[in-house]
Every structure is written in C-alpha cells, then in structure tokens.
Amino acid sequence: MKKLKCHCGDVEAEINVPNQFEKIMRCNCSICKRKGAIMSIVKNEDFKIIKGSDKLKMYQFHSKIAKHFFCINCGIYTHHNPRINPSLTAFNVGCIEEVDIFNLNNITVADGKNHPLDKKK
C-alpha cells in the first residue's frame, strides 16, 4: 500500500500497488505534456481518496470521457481516469513521498497525441 499526497497535503489517497510499479509512463497528449507528470496505473478499486475529496477539482476536455483531478489549493495533478479505459486510475508517482522520480528507469511514453480513439475509420 502506498500513500499519495498533493503538495499542500489537503488531498491524500491510498494506492494498492506492489512494491514495484507494474508500469511507469509519461504521455505526450496535450494535457500530459503540459503537466509533465510521471504516472503509473491501477484498477479503480485499488485507488481510494482517504482525505480531501472536497478539495479535488475535475477537468475534462475534448471527448469529455477522461477525468483529470487536481488539488484546488496547490494545483497539483493527483490522478485521472483515462478515456481508453475509465475503469483504471492513473496517478502521479511524484505525489508518493518515498519515490524519487529522478531514480526511476524504464519510463515508457504513451502516445496520447495519436490516441487510438481519435483515429478516423
């Protein structure tokens, strides 16, 4: 179990993950390239807000399927439900205090810029 906290501490979540993250990634979509976060992903039932749900603001754009969440006090992106699979929660690995994101290896890049749901048939 890992604990996620925004910068000001108003928002906290518990994440049921093994000691090693299954997948660590960045994304090149319009919002992710701007926020620059390193993310990992779990099933929704493995991510639980334990403090500050009233301090989260949701942002949606384009297809309005993905739900991106930010702390209303410090502005930190904490997590989102991706449109490719809303039953998953991607979370900001930098919000886990014991993780040094500068020592992470094998960070993949998700090609959200060319999202498969945007492909024309």
C-alpha positions, -999 to 999 in steps of 0.1 A, spaced: 0 0 0 13 34 -10 1 68 1 -3 97 -24 -3 133 -12 -7 165 -31 19 193 -23 -2 210 4 -14 178 20 -51 186 16 -56 155 -7 -45 120 2 -51 87 -14 -42 50 -7 -30 30 -36 -29 -8 -35 2 -15 -56 30 -40 -53 65 -27 -41 75 -23 -78 52 -4 -101 39 -26 -129 42 2 -155 56 37 -153 49 62 -181 47 97 -194 22 107 -221 25 131 -250 -12 142 -252 -20 179 -249 -26 179 -212 1 154 -201 29 172 -220 20 203 -201 17 188 -167 49 167 -172 39 140 -146 53 105 -144 24 82 -139 15 46 -130 -18 29 -132 -41 7 -112 -77 -6 -113 -102 19 -98 -108 -3 -68 -71 -1 -59 -71 37 -56 -90 54 -28 -92 90 -18 -89 90 20 -87 128 26 -98 159 8 -122 146 -19 -139 180 -15 -105 197 -24 -103 180 -58 -114 197 -90 -121 177 -121 -111 188 -155 -124 174 -188 -117 183 -224 -120 171 -260 -142 139 -257 -151 146 -221 -145 109 -212 -112 112 -192 -115 128 -158 -84 146 -146 -82 156 -109 -62 185 -93 -60 199 -58 -79 232 -56 -54 246 -31 -19 237 -45 -29 229 -81 -11 195 -81 -24 169 -105 -30 138 -84 -48 113 -107 -70 107 -137 -93 81 -152 -81 76 -188 -106 76 -217 -90 45 -232 -102 26 -201 -121 47 -174 -121 16 -151 -84 24 -144 -68 52 -124 -35 67 -135 -18 85 -106 11 110 -102 40 89 -90 57 122 -79 30 125 -52 43 94 -34 69 107 -9 91 77 -8 95 76 -46 123 96 -61 111 101 -97 147 110 -108 159 75 -100 131 57 -120 141 36 -150 121 22 -179 96 50 -182 76 44 -213 59 71 -234 22 66 -241 13 81 -275 -18 101 -264 -11 127 -291 -22 100 -316 -49 84 -294 -65 53 -309 -99 66 -301 -92 96 -324 -84 75 -354 -107 81 -383 -121 49 -399 
